[in-house]
Amino acid sequence: MSKLVEKNNKAESSRGVFGEIGVWLLSPSWIVIGVFLLLPVIMMLVYSFLTKEFRGGVIWEPTLAAYDQFIFDRGLFGDEPPVIEWTYITIFARSIWQAALATVFCLLIGFPTAYYIATRPTRSRGVWLFLITIPYWVNLLIRTVSMKFLIRDTGPFNQFLLSTGLIDTPIHMVNTNFAVQLGLFYSYLPFMVLPIYAAVERYNFTLSEAAWDLYADRWTTLRKILMPVVKPGIIAGCILVFVPSLGAFLAPDLLGGAKTFMIGSLIEEQFKGNAGNWPFGAAASMILLTLVLIVLMIYARQQTRTYGGAH
Amino acid sequence: MPNGVLALKEVSINVENNEFFTLLGPSGCGKTTLLRMIAGFETITEGTIKLFGENIERLPANRRPVNTVFQQYALFPHMNVLQNVAFGLNMLGKSDIEAKSTAQRMLDMVQLGQYADRKPSQLSGGQQQRVALARALAPSPKLLLLDEPLSALDLKLRQAMRVELKQIQEELGITFIFVTHDQEEALTMSDRIAVMSNGEIQQIGTGKEIYESPGNVFVADFIGETNLLNARVQSSNEEEAICLIGKDTALTCSFTEPVSNDDSVTVSIRPERIALSKVSTSKKHAGIKGTVKRFAYLGTDTQCMLELEDGTDINVRVQNAHHNATDFTIGESAYIEIDPGAARILLN
């Protein structure tokens, strides 16, 4: 191998071991990204500017109707002067709020969990990580339905509280924002734990010792040294929870009701059966995608500011 | 203590004010554990640690007026150099302006004043080492602990840093406790050295005392090179003993503890305290005869290994200033003469 590299170096090229073939080795990745990622997104982008067919599908006539419908209300027949349509904006705002809340809760519970696991002896860490991922062996749909059974008025949770005499009537949880929040939190917690775990595991605890030695108490050490150093892990965890929570539809569908409707469900409905509106669903997807990209870009910009051009 | 392992047995050291004190020993001897106990990172199960008469063994690390320079520097990667150095001062509640100006002064002292805005990752190993030193000195600790701070540097830099560390210590008048496994490092910088092994102090003394009057076989063997020969005591008085090495080679030896006749002892003789010649020149006793087995040219001196007539191997170091060391050929006969007082009876 090293001989090959040497030869290549002599032959004035910096293309590495595989020479000109190197570029083509990337082609499987490009095909996968192109066919399964870029193509669908481009399709959605195109569909969002087309006219809806009433039984689902699209008519190939370009229009801004889908975006217009998202923002403006022009009355039942579309002939009234436009006023701002708050329905969808409210759904978006609620989704962002729910996703942000889920992120905060996941962080509050996930950070100590990840820290705990990362500071265990090497051998037992594997066991803890295994326990964290065990729920993923069961389908998310089944887990979400189970959650509904657990928290419904006649479910074990309420039964227990009733039997202890703490409450007289069951606490109503199903179809509330609380239930949706619980579902989101439960579904995405491991996505917070794992990246933070990876960051804390790499963390050099001598840094904490150094801070302690320099008169910092434990809380200050955590806040000023550990947290900033593992920040990339924390941010990765937040993105991995926030983004799928924003587009989630299982938890809102199964645990929530009309008042807890989220973007994921809104988009899902547009493509389900014959009642849907494909261009509108596509437009809502595009708006969601834009929001997510803005969040990611803010993150990326902050990263370059923090770590500078040196990396 | 991790897993309840007894890392240190009975250790008692007394470090003077403004002293450069070194804990020297092989890895696993407990020197780092002792340092971490003084810093407050390890709790001691028994005993006391006093700093200027005050008991500090129950204080947590952040309340001991003691700072540490870590082996891998442990600089905070997300802070720039100035923020790193100012950290301890900020934690002590100093105003931002005061902390910054003190930190800048410390950086100037270690000649890194112009690097204040850099991130630690943008500095070389030697520069990071200086930042770590400035950071530990900035809060004016009563005692500075250094845990093998030079071991990650290359040889040239390490030698320069030894001189600089010693200068800084003398200028600031702060007591340094320095941990190392490198005897040359210990000898160049220290006022006194404690040689440690197996969780115990083997000997405490100045570099000269430890080298020239080692207290036991471990110290003699660990510091520098030595010949350790089995011998039997033939006769002894209060100052010296005559020992028999092999069958009939008699040597006058000094000792740390009195011995009696017929005792089996170990005698240590430094290789450079033995002279080598082609003819016997000794007046007091006949030169000891041997055969040259091999020699190695080492620049300033030549190391010769001789086999004595009774089969004992002995190392001799001859300075190349004399020009005669390399005149020997392997298999040739030679006489050795041991400096009076160079042979020393040691406890095992």
Chai-1 contact restraints between the chains, C-beta under 6 A:
chainA,res_idxA,chainB,res_idxB,connection_type,confidence,min_distance_angstrom,max_distance_angstrom,comment,restraint_id
A,T206,B,F70,contact,1.0,0.0,6.0,A-B,restraint_1
A,T206,B,A74,contact,1.0,0.0,6.0,A-B,restraint_2
A,L207,B,A74,contact,1.0,0.0,6.0,A-B,restraint_3
A,E209,B,F41,contact,1.0,0.0,6.0,A-B,restraint_4
A,A210,B,A74,contact,1.0,0.0,6.0,A-B,restraint_5
A,W212,B,A61,contact,1.0,0.0,6.0,A-B,restraint_6
A,W212,B,N62,contact,1.0,0.0,6.0,A-B,restraint_7
A,D213,B,A61,contact,1.0,0.0,6.0,A-B,restraint_8
A,D213,B,N67,contact,1.0,0.0,6.0,A-B,restraint_9
A,D213,B,T68,contact,1.0,0.0,6.0,A-B,restraint_10
A,L214,B,F87,contact,1.0,0.0,6.0,A-B,restraint_11
A,L214,B,G88,contact,1.0,0.0,6.0,A-B,restraint_12
A,L214,B,M91,contact,1.0,0.0,6.0,A-B,restraint_13
A,Y215,B,N62,contact,1.0,0.0,6.0,A-B,restraint_14
A,Y215,B,G88,contact,1.0,0.0,6.0,A-B,restraint_15
A,Y215,B,M91,contact,1.0,0.0,6.0,A-B,restraint_16
A,Y215,B,L92,contact,1.0,0.0,6.0,A-B,restraint_17
A,A216,B,M91,contact,1.0,0.0,6.0,A-B,restraint_18
A,D217,B,N62,contact,1.0,0.0,6.0,A-B,restraint_19
A,I225,B,F76,contact,1.0,0.0,6.0,A-B,restraint_20
A,P228,B,H78,contact,1.0,0.0,6.0,A-B,restraint_21
A,V229,B,H78,contact,1.0,0.0,6.0,A-B,restraint_22
